């Protein structure tokens, strides 16, 4: 997939290496310009509404500085028993999160926003995926914490990394759990004629 023209410049308003990787694997050409939105300033609400609000704010923040570009904003949260699990700030927090997730089904919500200032366009949506964890032993939890992987991940795990062994099954979009529902984002970009299918590889 390629941009249809230079006027359809694409920006990812996120410093997440996982989102960058997913879009690159989908064949998109884009810049990475992280937003400066203070996520803590957005009040918690309905999970889908919350991630859409944050995604929209991130996209608008970058689009205001690049009005000619299409900007992708996104935000992902992990929800279990009505509680949002953010990124653990310590080994203790990571341990408690993993114990909470052990043997249970939780939800991963990712909100995404696609916007352009000139002319004004905004598309937002949220995708939910159900994720079932295996029952974790204390040995498995402590091993995983020692790898260091949990500490910059919502919910203290990375399904695309070493944390893949924690997940028994998922119902819904896999890429959504990684950090961006690629199918839905690509469909939205194609509807807006931002990208088009290029020549198939020989």
Secondary structure, DSSP 8 states (H G I E B T S, - for coil): -EESSTTS-EEE----HHHHHHHHHTT---EE------GGGS---SHHHHHHHHHHHHHHHHHTT-TTSEEEEEEEEEEETTEEE-B-SSHHHHHHHHHHHTT-EEEEEEEEEEEETTTTEEEEEEEEEEEEE----HHHHHHHHHHTGGGGSBTT--TTTGGGGGEEEEES-HHHHHT--HHHHHHHHHHTTSEE------
